[in-house]
Amino acid sequence: MYTPKFQNEQTELLMNALLELQTPQEAYRFCEDVLTVQELKSITQRLEVAVMLRQKVTYQEIAHKTGASTATISRVNRSLQYGADGYHLVLDRLSEKAETQQK
């Protein structure tokens, strides 16, 4: 069983709030209210970096295509290799969903 490193009442509220979002439109609305534009850009950039790292794209190419620093790319790579598997969980599910929709 996974135990989060930063679990507390506040993070529990956030995680439960995220689970209540039912559509992409709701997710956009929530993120627009909760995150700054820069925070949203940072999160989306990290997710894009994770996708590219899983595709074995080089750091140089990732930096060029995303504008991410090598420090950010390295941090995402470390999470992919040694983290809580959150990136893998989400990206695997998105991939499965895309495959199902193509059929």
Biopython code that builds the backbone (N, CA, C, O; Angstrom):
import numpy as np
from Bio.PDB.StructureBuilder import StructureBuilder

atoms = [
    (1, "MET", "N", (0.841, -1.183, 0.000)),
    (1, "MET", "CA", (0.000, 0.000, 0.000)),
    (1, "MET", "C", (0.885, 1.245, 0.000)),
    (1, "MET", "O", (1.918, 1.285, 0.668)),
    (2, "TYR", "N", (0.471, 2.246, -0.749)),
    (2, "TYR", "CA", (1.240, 3.483, -0.869)),
    (2, "TYR", "C", (0.856, 4.454, 0.235)),
    (2, "TYR", "O", (-0.328, 4.663, 0.499)),
    (3, "THR", "N", (1.851, 5.047, 0.880)),
    (3, "THR", "CA", (1.619, 6.075, 1.894)),
    (3, "THR", "C", (2.238, 7.376, 1.400)),
    (3, "THR", "O", (3.455, 7.455, 1.231)),
    (4, "PRO", "N", (1.411, 8.405, 1.165)),
    (4, "PRO", "CA", (1.942, 9.683, 0.677)),
    (4, "PRO", "C", (2.888, 10.322, 1.686)),
    (4, "PRO", "O", (2.696, 10.198, 2.896)),
    (5, "LYS", "N", (3.906, 11.004, 1.180)),
    (5, "LYS", "CA", (4.887, 11.666, 2.029)),
    (5, "LYS", "C", (4.344, 12.952, 2.634)),
    (5, "LYS", "O", (4.820, 13.396, 3.679)),
    (6, "PHE", "N", (3.360, 13.546, 1.992)),
    (6, "PHE", "CA", (2.895, 14.867, 2.415)),
    (6, "PHE", "C", (1.419, 14.883, 2.794)),
    (6, "PHE", "O", (0.772, 15.927, 2.704)),
    (7, "GLN", "N", (0.883, 13.759, 3.210)),
    (7, "GLN", "CA", (-0.542, 13.672, 3.520)),
    (7, "GLN", "C", (-0.872, 14.402, 4.815)),
    (7, "GLN", "O", (-0.254, 14.176, 5.856)),
    (8, "ASN", "N", (-1.857, 15.277, 4.722)),
    (8, "ASN", "CA", (-2.405, 15.960, 5.887)),
    (8, "ASN", "C", (-3.829, 16.385, 5.546)),
    (8, "ASN", "O", (-4.313, 16.080, 4.456)),
    (9, "GLU", "N", (-4.497, 17.071, 6.438)),
    (9, "GLU", "CA", (-5.893, 17.443, 6.190)),
    (9, "GLU", "C", (-6.047, 18.306, 4.947)),
    (9, "GLU", "O", (-6.998, 18.133, 4.185)),
    (10, "GLN", "N", (-5.124, 19.229, 4.736)),
    (10, "GLN", "CA", (-5.222, 20.129, 3.590)),
    (10, "GLN", "C", (-5.012, 19.383, 2.268)),
    (10, "GLN", "O", (-5.756, 19.590, 1.310)),
    (11, "THR", "N", (-4.001, 18.518, 2.222)),
    (11, "THR", "CA", (-3.768, 17.782, 0.980)),
    (11, "THR", "C", (-4.873, 16.761, 0.744)),
    (11, "THR", "O", (-5.220, 16.471, -0.400)),
    (12, "GLU", "N", (-5.416, 16.223, 1.809)),
    (12, "GLU", "CA", (-6.539, 15.287, 1.686)),
    (12, "GLU", "C", (-7.738, 15.988, 1.044)),
    (12, "GLU", "O", (-8.413, 15.418, 0.187)),
    (13, "LEU", "N", (-7.993, 17.217, 1.461)),
    (13, "LEU", "CA", (-9.086, 18.003, 0.881)),
    (13, "LEU", "C", (-8.846, 18.227, -0.609)),
    (13, "LEU", "O", (-9.765, 18.080, -1.414)),
    (14, "LEU", "N", (-7.627, 18.578, -0.976)),
    (14, "LEU", "CA", (-7.304, 18.800, -2.385)),
    (14, "LEU", "C", (-7.476, 17.526, -3.203)),
    (14, "LEU", "O", (-8.083, 17.560, -4.273)),
    (15, "MET", "N", (-6.957, 16.412, -2.720)),
    (15, "MET", "CA", (-7.068, 15.153, -3.464)),
    (15, "MET", "C", (-8.533, 14.754, -3.648)),
    (15, "MET", "O", (-8.929, 14.308, -4.725)),
    (16, "ASN", "N", (-9.325, 14.915, -2.606)),
    (16, "ASN", "CA", (-10.749, 14.599, -2.718)),
    (16, "ASN", "C", (-11.457, 15.555, -3.665)),
    (16, "ASN", "O", (-12.364, 15.148, -4.392)),
    (17, "ALA", "N", (-11.054, 16.820, -3.663)),
    (17, "ALA", "CA", (-11.636, 17.794, -4.595)),
    (17, "ALA", "C", (-11.327, 17.387, -6.037)),
    (17, "ALA", "O", (-12.204, 17.443, -6.899)),
    (18, "LEU", "N", (-10.089, 16.978, -6.299)),
    (18, "LEU", "CA", (-9.716, 16.544, -7.649)),
    (18, "LEU", "C", (-10.535, 15.338, -8.093)),
    (18, "LEU", "O", (-10.924, 15.236, -9.257)),
    (19, "LEU", "N", (-10.791, 14.437, -7.170)),
    (19, "LEU", "CA", (-11.574, 13.245, -7.498)),
    (19, "LEU", "C", (-13.034, 13.558, -7.816)),
    (19, "LEU", "O", (-13.722, 12.753, -8.443)),
    (20, "GLU", "N", (-13.501, 14.716, -7.388)),
    (20, "GLU", "CA", (-14.885, 15.115, -7.667)),
    (20, "GLU", "C", (-15.068, 15.677, -9.076)),
    (20, "GLU", "O", (-16.198, 15.775, -9.556)),
    (21, "LEU", "N", (-13.990, 16.043, -9.736)),
    (21, "LEU", "CA", (-14.087, 16.603, -11.084)),
    (21, "LEU", "C", (-14.475, 15.500, -12.057)),
    (21, "LEU", "O", (-13.850, 14.440, -12.089)),
    (22, "GLN", "N", (-15.514, 15.758, -12.851)),
    (22, "GLN", "CA", (-16.057, 14.700, -13.696)),
    (22, "GLN", "C", (-15.820, 14.900, -15.187)),
    (22, "GLN", "O", (-15.962, 13.955, -15.963)),
    (23, "THR", "N", (-15.467, 16.098, -15.596)),
    (23, "THR", "CA", (-15.259, 16.365, -17.019)),
    (23, "THR", "C", (-14.013, 17.234, -17.195)),
    (23, "THR", "O", (-13.582, 17.902, -16.255)),
    (24, "PRO", "N", (-13.437, 17.226, -18.392)),
    (24, "PRO", "CA", (-12.316, 18.134, -18.636)),
    (24, "PRO", "C", (-12.708, 19.593, -18.394)),
    (24, "PRO", "O", (-11.901, 20.371, -17.884)),
    (25, "GLN", "N", (-13.915, 19.965, -18.747)),
    (25, "GLN", "CA", (-14.372, 21.340, -18.540)),
    (25, "GLN", "C", (-14.353, 21.698, -17.054)),
    (25, "GLN", "O", (-13.927, 22.792, -16.683)),
    (26, "GLU", "N", (-14.811, 20.785, -16.209)),
    (26, "GLU", "CA", (-14.763, 21.025, -14.763)),
    (26, "GLU", "C", (-13.315, 21.147, -14.284)),
    (26, "GLU", "O", (-13.005, 21.983, -13.436)),
    (27, "ALA", "N", (-12.445, 20.320, -14.827)),
    (27, "ALA", "CA", (-11.030, 20.372, -14.442)),
    (27, "ALA", "C", (-10.412, 21.709, -14.835)),
    (27, "ALA", "O", (-9.663, 22.305, -14.060)),
    (28, "TYR", "N", (-10.727, 22.180, -16.042)),
    (28, "TYR", "CA", (-10.237, 23.500, -16.465)),
    (28, "TYR", "C", (-10.717, 24.581, -15.513)),
    (28, "TYR", "O", (-9.934, 25.438, -15.103)),
    (29, "ARG", "N", (-11.989, 24.552, -15.158)),
    (29, "ARG", "CA", (-12.557, 25.575, -14.274)),
    (29, "ARG", "C", (-11.874, 25.563, -12.915)),
    (29, "ARG", "O", (-11.525, 26.613, -12.376)),
    (30, "PHE", "N", (-11.686, 24.369, -12.366)),
    (30, "PHE", "CA", (-11.051, 24.250, -11.057)),
    (30, "PHE", "C", (-9.602, 24.741, -11.113)),
    (30, "PHE", "O", (-9.167, 25.520, -10.265)),
    (31, "CYS", "N", (-8.869, 24.278, -12.112)),
    (31, "CYS", "CA", (-7.460, 24.682, -12.231)),
    (31, "CYS", "C", (-7.326, 26.184, -12.434)),
    (31, "CYS", "O", (-6.406, 26.805, -11.903)),
    (32, "GLU", "N", (-8.235, 26.765, -13.196)),
    (32, "GLU", "CA", (-8.186, 28.210, -13.421)),
    (32, "GLU", "C", (-8.370, 28.977, -12.116)),
    (32, "GLU", "O", (-7.772, 30.035, -11.923)),
    (33, "ASP", "N", (-9.191, 28.446, -11.232)),
    (33, "ASP", "CA", (-9.426, 29.103, -9.946)),
    (33, "ASP", "C", (-8.306, 28.841, -8.938)),
    (33, "ASP", "O", (-7.973, 29.721, -8.144)),
    (34, "VAL", "N", (-7.730, 27.660, -8.963)),
    (34, "VAL", "CA", (-6.784, 27.248, -7.924)),
    (34, "VAL", "C", (-5.330, 27.565, -8.267)),
    (34, "VAL", "O", (-4.539, 27.884, -7.379)),
    (35, "LEU", "N", (-4.978, 27.479, -9.533)),
    (35, "LEU", "CA", (-3.588, 27.637, -9.945)),
    (35, "LEU", "C", (-3.348, 28.967, -10.649)),
    (35, "LEU", "O", (-4.242, 29.514, -11.293)),
    (36, "THR", "N", (-2.138, 29.473, -10.517)),
    (36, "THR", "CA", (-1.749, 30.616, -11.336)),
    (36, "THR", "C", (-1.442, 30.091, -12.739)),
    (36, "THR", "O", (-1.270, 28.888, -12.938)),
    (37, "VAL", "N", (-1.376, 30.987, -13.689)),
    (37, "VAL", "CA", (-1.035, 30.594, -15.054)),
    (37, "VAL", "C", (0.335, 29.914, -15.067)),
    (37, "VAL", "O", (0.519, 28.906, -15.750)),
    (38, "GLN", "N", (1.283, 30.451, -14.325)),
    (38, "GLN", "CA", (2.633, 29.874, -14.295)),
    (38, "GLN", "C", (2.637, 28.479, -13.663)),
    (38, "GLN", "O", (3.342, 27.589, -14.137)),
    (39, "GLU", "N", (1.863, 28.285, -12.607)),
    (39, "GLU", "CA", (1.782, 26.959, -11.979)),
    (39, "GLU", "C", (1.202, 25.943, -12.955)),
    (39, "GLU", "O", (1.699, 24.822, -13.058)),
    (40, "LEU", "N", (0.162, 26.331, -13.664)),
    (40, "LEU", "CA", (-0.448, 25.430, -14.642)),
    (40, "LEU", "C", (0.535, 25.111, -15.769)),
    (40, "LEU", "O", (0.633, 23.963, -16.202)),
    (41, "LYS", "N", (1.258, 26.118, -16.241)),
    (41, "LYS", "CA", (2.260, 25.888, -17.285)),
    (41, "LYS", "C", (3.346, 24.938, -16.796)),
    (41, "LYS", "O", (3.789, 24.068, -17.546)),
    (42, "SER", "N", (3.777, 25.093, -15.561)),
    (42, "SER", "CA", (4.817, 24.221, -15.001)),
    (42, "SER", "C", (4.346, 22.778, -14.911)),
    (42, "SER", "O", (5.086, 21.857, -15.258)),
    (43, "ILE", "N", (3.132, 22.581, -14.452)),
    (43, "ILE", "CA", (2.585, 21.226, -14.323)),
    (43, "ILE", "C", (2.418, 20.585, -15.694)),
    (43, "ILE", "O", (2.788, 19.427, -15.888)),
    (44, "THR", "N", (1.863, 21.331, -16.646)),
    (44, "THR", "CA", (1.662, 20.764, -17.981)),
    (44, "THR", "C", (3.001, 20.478, -18.658)),
    (44, "THR", "O", (3.131, 19.498, -19.391)),
    (45, "GLN", "N", (3.988, 21.329, -18.416)),
    (45, "GLN", "CA", (5.316, 21.098, -18.982)),
    (45, "GLN", "C", (5.916, 19.811, -18.416)),
    (45, "GLN", "O", (6.493, 19.016, -19.158)),
    (46, "ARG", "N", (5.782, 19.606, -17.118)),
    (46, "ARG", "CA", (6.325, 18.387, -16.496)),
    (46, "ARG", "C", (5.661, 17.140, -17.058)),
    (46, "ARG", "O", (6.326, 16.132, -17.299)),
    (47, "LEU", "N", (4.355, 17.208, -17.268)),
    (47, "LEU", "CA", (3.641, 16.061, -17.825)),
    (47, "LEU", "C", (4.120, 15.782, -19.252)),
    (47, "LEU", "O", (4.325, 14.629, -19.629)),
    (48, "GLU", "N", (4.296, 16.837, -20.035)),
    (48, "GLU", "CA", (4.810, 16.683, -21.396)),
    (48, "GLU", "C", (6.220, 16.087, -21.374)),
    (48, "GLU", "O", (6.545, 15.227, -22.193)),
    (49, "VAL", "N", (7.043, 16.538, -20.452)),
    (49, "VAL", "CA", (8.400, 16.001, -20.300)),
    (49, "VAL", "C", (8.332, 14.513, -19.948)),
    (49, "VAL", "O", (9.091, 13.714, -20.496)),
    (50, "ALA", "N", (7.441, 14.143, -19.052)),
    (50, "ALA", "CA", (7.304, 12.735, -18.658)),
    (50, "ALA", "C", (6.921, 11.869, -19.854)),
    (50, "ALA", "O", (7.464, 10.779, -20.036)),
    (51, "VAL", "N", (5.993, 12.352, -20.661)),
    (51, "VAL", "CA", (5.595, 11.609, -21.866)),
    (51, "VAL", "C", (6.809, 11.390, -22.762)),
    (51, "VAL", "O", (7.047, 10.279, -23.236)),
    (52, "MET", "N", (7.567, 12.444, -22.987)),
    (52, "MET", "CA", (8.718, 12.357, -23.884)),
    (52, "MET", "C", (9.823, 11.467, -23.314)),
    (52, "MET", "O", (10.469, 10.726, -24.055)),
    (53, "LEU", "N", (10.041, 11.538, -22.007)),
    (53, "LEU", "CA", (11.043, 10.665, -21.388)),
    (53, "LEU", "C", (10.653, 9.203, -21.546)),
    (53, "LEU", "O", (11.507, 8.355, -21.805)),
    (54, "ARG", "N", (9.388, 8.911, -21.393)),
    (54, "ARG", "CA", (8.930, 7.524, -21.569)),
    (54, "ARG", "C", (9.088, 7.063, -23.013)),
    (54, "ARG", "O", (9.192, 5.867, -23.286)),
    (55, "GLN", "N", (9.104, 8.019, -23.928)),
    (55, "GLN", "CA", (9.316, 7.698, -25.344)),
    (55, "GLN", "C", (10.804, 7.672, -25.695)),
    (55, "GLN", "O", (11.171, 7.523, -26.861)),
    (56, "LYS", "N", (11.657, 7.820, -24.680)),
    (56, "LYS", "CA", (13.121, 7.766, -24.839)),
    (56, "LYS", "C", (13.677, 8.934, -25.658)),
    (56, "LYS", "O", (14.700, 8.792, -26.328)),
    (57, "VAL", "N", (13.005, 10.081, -25.604)),
    (57, "VAL", "CA", (13.500, 11.287, -26.263)),
    (57, "VAL", "C", (14.664, 11.827, -25.429)),
    (57, "VAL", "O", (14.634, 11.752, -24.201)),
    (58, "THR", "N", (15.675, 12.362, -26.082)),
    (58, "THR", "CA", (16.854, 12.865, -25.371)),
    (58, "THR", "C", (16.528, 14.146, -24.603)),
    (58, "THR", "O", (15.596, 14.876, -24.941)),
    (59, "TYR", "N", (17.320, 14.394, -23.566)),
    (59, "TYR", "CA", (17.162, 15.622, -22.781)),
    (59, "TYR", "C", (17.232, 16.851, -23.684)),
    (59, "TYR", "O", (16.434, 17.778, -23.549)),
    (60, "GLN", "N", (18.194, 16.847, -24.604)),
    (60, "GLN", "CA", (18.385, 17.991, -25.500)),
    (60, "GLN", "C", (17.133, 18.269, -26.315)),
    (60, "GLN", "O", (16.696, 19.415, -26.425)),
    (61, "GLU", "N", (16.565, 17.228, -26.881)),
    (61, "GLU", "CA", (15.371, 17.392, -27.707)),
    (61, "GLU", "C", (14.173, 17.818, -26.858)),
    (61, "GLU", "O", (13.369, 18.647, -27.285)),
    (62, "ILE", "N", (14.057, 17.255, -25.667)),
    (62, "ILE", "CA", (12.970, 17.642, -24.763)),
    (62, "ILE", "C", (13.096, 19.117, -24.405)),
    (62, "ILE", "O", (12.114, 19.858, -24.450)),
    (63, "ALA", "N", (14.302, 19.539, -24.050)),
    (63, "ALA", "CA", (14.529, 20.943, -23.696)),
    (63, "ALA", "C", (14.176, 21.852, -24.862)),
    (63, "ALA", "O", (13.561, 22.902, -24.673)),
    (64, "HIS", "N", (14.562, 21.451, -26.063)),
    (64, "HIS", "CA", (14.286, 22.257, -27.252)),
    (64, "HIS", "C", (12.783, 22.343, -27.530)),
    (64, "HIS", "O", (12.267, 23.424, -27.815)),
    (65, "LYS", "N", (12.082, 21.212, -27.449)),
    (65, "LYS", "CA", (10.659, 21.178, -27.799)),
    (65, "LYS", "C", (9.755, 21.761, -26.723)),
    (65, "LYS", "O", (8.706, 22.324, -27.035)),
    (66, "THR", "N", (10.148, 21.632, -25.457)),
    (66, "THR", "CA", (9.259, 22.064, -24.371)),
    (66, "THR", "C", (9.694, 23.356, -23.698)),
    (66, "THR", "O", (8.888, 24.030, -23.056)),
    (67, "GLY", "N", (10.955, 23.695, -23.843)),
    (67, "GLY", "CA", (11.479, 24.853, -23.123)),
    (67, "GLY", "C", (11.836, 24.536, -21.679)),
    (67, "GLY", "O", (12.221, 25.428, -20.924)),
    (68, "ALA", "N", (11.709, 23.271, -21.293)),
    (68, "ALA", "CA", (12.040, 22.863, -19.924)),
    (68, "ALA", "C", (13.549, 22.894, -19.718)),
    (68, "ALA", "O", (14.322, 22.588, -20.626)),
    (69, "SER", "N", (13.948, 23.265, -18.524)),
    (69, "SER", "CA", (15.374, 23.250, -18.189)),
    (69, "SER", "C", (15.821, 21.808, -17.977)),
    (69, "SER", "O", (15.003, 20.921, -17.733)),
    (70, "THR", "N", (17.126, 21.587, -18.073)),
    (70, "THR", "CA", (17.629, 20.236, -17.820)),
    (70, "THR", "C", (17.380, 19.835, -16.366)),
    (70, "THR", "O", (17.239, 18.648, -16.070)),
    (71, "ALA", "N", (17.324, 20.806, -15.462)),
    (71, "ALA", "CA", (17.011, 20.499, -14.058)),
    (71, "ALA", "C", (15.586, 19.964, -13.935)),
    (71, "ALA", "O", (15.344, 19.007, -13.200)),
    (72, "THR", "N", (14.650, 20.575, -14.648)),
    (72, "THR", "CA", (13.258, 20.104, -14.627)),
    (72, "THR", "C", (13.162, 18.722, -15.251)),
    (72, "THR", "O", (12.493, 17.838, -14.716)),
    (73, "ILE", "N", (13.825, 18.539, -16.373)),
    (73, "ILE", "CA", (13.802, 17.234, -17.048)),
    (73, "ILE", "C", (14.387, 16.166, -16.134)),
    (73, "ILE", "O", (13.842, 15.067, -16.034)),
    (74, "SER", "N", (15.483, 16.480, -15.474)),
    (74, "SER", "CA", (16.120, 15.547, -14.550)),
    (74, "SER", "C", (15.203, 15.216, -13.377)),
    (74, "SER", "O", (15.116, 14.062, -12.957)),
    (75, "ARG", "N", (14.524, 16.224, -12.853)),
    (75, "ARG", "CA", (13.602, 16.020, -11.730)),
    (75, "ARG", "C", (12.456, 15.092, -12.138)),
    (75, "ARG", "O", (12.086, 14.187, -11.390)),
    (76, "VAL", "N", (11.903, 15.321, -13.320)),
    (76, "VAL", "CA", (10.820, 14.460, -13.811)),
    (76, "VAL", "C", (11.347, 13.049, -14.036)),
    (76, "VAL", "O", (10.677, 12.076, -13.690)),
    (77, "ASN", "N", (12.528, 12.930, -14.607)),
    (77, "ASN", "CA", (13.118, 11.614, -14.841)),
    (77, "ASN", "C", (13.332, 10.861, -13.532)),
    (77, "ASN", "O", (13.084, 9.658, -13.448)),
    (78, "ARG", "N", (13.791, 11.577, -12.521)),
    (78, "ARG", "CA", (13.987, 10.967, -11.199)),
    (78, "ARG", "C", (12.649, 10.469, -10.645)),
    (78, "ARG", "O", (12.580, 9.389, -10.059)),
    (79, "SER", "N", (11.596, 11.254, -10.830)),
    (79, "SER", "CA", (10.269, 10.829, -10.376)),
    (79, "SER", "C", (9.794, 9.604, -11.136)),
    (79, "SER", "O", (9.188, 8.703, -10.557)),
    (80, "LEU", "N", (10.071, 9.569, -12.435)),
    (80, "LEU", "CA", (9.680, 8.404, -13.232)),
    (80, "LEU", "C", (10.411, 7.147, -12.767)),
    (80, "LEU", "O", (9.837, 6.058, -12.753)),
    (81, "GLN", "N", (11.670, 7.301, -12.390)),
    (81, "GLN", "CA", (12.474, 6.143, -12.002)),
    (81, "GLN", "C", (12.310, 5.742, -10.538)),
    (81, "GLN", "O", (12.279, 4.554, -10.216)),
    (82, "TYR", "N", (12.205, 6.729, -9.658)),
    (82, "TYR", "CA", (12.253, 6.431, -8.225)),
    (82, "TYR", "C", (11.082, 7.001, -7.433)),
    (82, "TYR", "O", (11.057, 6.898, -6.207)),
    (83, "GLY", "N", (10.122, 7.596, -8.115)),
    (83, "GLY", "CA", (9.027, 8.266, -7.424)),
    (83, "GLY", "C", (7.906, 7.324, -7.013)),
    (83, "GLY", "O", (8.103, 6.116, -6.881)),
    (84, "ALA", "N", (6.747, 7.892, -6.816)),
    (84, "ALA", "CA", (5.575, 7.162, -6.325)),
    (84, "ALA", "C", (4.765, 6.525, -7.450)),
    (84, "ALA", "O", (3.667, 6.021, -7.213)),
    (85, "ASP", "N", (5.292, 6.543, -8.666)),
    (85, "ASP", "CA", (4.645, 5.980, -9.857)),
    (85, "ASP", "C", (3.384, 6.725, -10.283)),
    (85, "ASP", "O", (2.568, 6.189, -11.033)),
    (86, "GLY", "N", (3.224, 7.946, -9.812)),
    (86, "GLY", "CA", (2.059, 8.745, -10.202)),
    (86, "GLY", "C", (2.046, 9.078, -11.685)),
    (86, "GLY", "O", (1.004, 8.996, -12.335)),
    (87, "TYR", "N", (3.206, 9.454, -12.223)),
    (87, "TYR", "CA", (3.276, 9.729, -13.666)),
    (87, "TYR", "C", (2.894, 8.480, -14.452)),
    (87, "TYR", "O", (2.080, 8.546, -15.373)),
    (88, "HIS", "N", (3.482, 7.343, -14.088)),
    (88, "HIS", "CA", (3.202, 6.102, -14.812)),
    (88, "HIS", "C", (1.722, 5.733, -14.716)),
    (88, "HIS", "O", (1.119, 5.314, -15.704)),
    (89, "LEU", "N", (1.150, 5.886, -13.548)),
    (89, "LEU", "CA", (-0.262, 5.568, -13.347)),
    (89, "LEU", "C", (-1.135, 6.375, -14.301)),
    (89, "LEU", "O", (-1.972, 5.818, -15.011)),
    (90, "VAL", "N", (-0.936, 7.677, -14.312)),
    (90, "VAL", "CA", (-1.756, 8.559, -15.141)),
    (90, "VAL", "C", (-1.479, 8.344, -16.627)),
    (90, "VAL", "O", (-2.413, 8.234, -17.422)),
    (91, "LEU", "N", (-0.213, 8.282, -17.003)),
    (91, "LEU", "CA", (0.116, 8.142, -18.419)),
    (91, "LEU", "C", (-0.298, 6.786, -18.974)),
    (91, "LEU", "O", (-0.705, 6.698, -20.132)),
    (92, "ASP", "N", (-0.203, 5.731, -18.177)),
    (92, "ASP", "CA", (-0.681, 4.416, -18.615)),
    (92, "ASP", "C", (-2.189, 4.444, -18.841)),
    (92, "ASP", "O", (-2.683, 3.902, -19.830)),
    (93, "ARG", "N", (-2.910, 5.068, -17.933)),
    (93, "ARG", "CA", (-4.368, 5.146, -18.077)),
    (93, "ARG", "C", (-4.764, 5.986, -19.284)),
    (93, "ARG", "O", (-5.688, 5.628, -20.014)),
    (94, "LEU", "N", (-4.079, 7.088, -19.497)),
    (94, "LEU", "CA", (-4.374, 7.920, -20.671)),
    (94, "LEU", "C", (-4.086, 7.155, -21.958)),
    (94, "LEU", "O", (-4.834, 7.258, -22.929)),
    (95, "SER", "N", (-3.006, 6.393, -21.960)),
    (95, "SER", "CA", (-2.646, 5.595, -23.127)),
    (95, "SER", "C", (-3.693, 4.517, -23.394)),
    (95, "SER", "O", (-4.102, 4.313, -24.538)),
    (96, "GLU", "N", (-4.122, 3.835, -22.348)),
    (96, "GLU", "CA", (-5.158, 2.805, -22.483)),
    (96, "GLU", "C", (-6.457, 3.408, -22.997)),
    (96, "GLU", "O", (-7.126, 2.825, -23.849)),
    (97, "LYS", "N", (-6.806, 4.565, -22.481)),
    (97, "LYS", "CA", (-8.032, 5.243, -22.905)),
    (97, "LYS", "C", (-7.950, 5.627, -24.381)),
    (97, "LYS", "O", (-8.920, 5.461, -25.120)),
    (98, "ALA", "N", (-6.808, 6.133, -24.806)),
    (98, "ALA", "CA", (-6.616, 6.512, -26.209)),
    (98, "ALA", "C", (-6.717, 5.288, -27.115)),
    (98, "ALA", "O", (-7.319, 5.357, -28.186)),
    (99, "GLU", "N", (-6.132, 4.174, -26.690)),
    (99, "GLU", "CA", (-6.201, 2.941, -27.475)),
    (99, "GLU", "C", (-7.631, 2.446, -27.592)),
    (99, "GLU", "O", (-8.049, 2.006, -28.663)),
    (100, "THR", "N", (-8.381, 2.510, -26.508)),
    (100, "THR", "CA", (-9.776, 2.072, -26.504)),
    (100, "THR", "C", (-10.615, 2.939, -27.432)),
    (100, "THR", "O", (-11.480, 2.430, -28.145)),
    (101, "GLN", "N", (-10.367, 4.235, -27.429)),
    (101, "GLN", "CA", (-11.137, 5.153, -28.264)),
    (101, "GLN", "C", (-10.816, 4.987, -29.743)),
    (101, "GLN", "O", (-11.639, 5.330, -30.592)),
    (102, "GLN", "N", (-9.632, 4.468, -30.067)),
    (102, "GLN", "CA", (-9.252, 4.256, -31.461)),
    (102, "GLN", "C", (-9.910, 3.021, -32.054)),
    (102, "GLN", "O", (-9.977, 2.878, -33.275)),
    (103, "LYS", "N", (-10.389, 2.143, -31.213)),
    (103, "LYS", "CA", (-10.991, 0.885, -31.692)),
    (103, "LYS", "C", (-12.406, 1.089, -32.154)),
    (103, "LYS", "O", (-13.058, 0.138, -32.586)),
]
sb = StructureBuilder()
sb.init_structure("model")
sb.init_model(0)
sb.init_chain("A")
sb.init_seg("    ")
for serial, (resi, resn, name, xyz) in enumerate(atoms, 1):
    if name == "N":
        sb.init_residue(resn, " ", resi, " ")
    sb.init_atom(name, np.array(xyz, "f"), 0.0, 1.0, " ", f" {name:<3s}", serial, name[0])
structure = sb.get_structure()
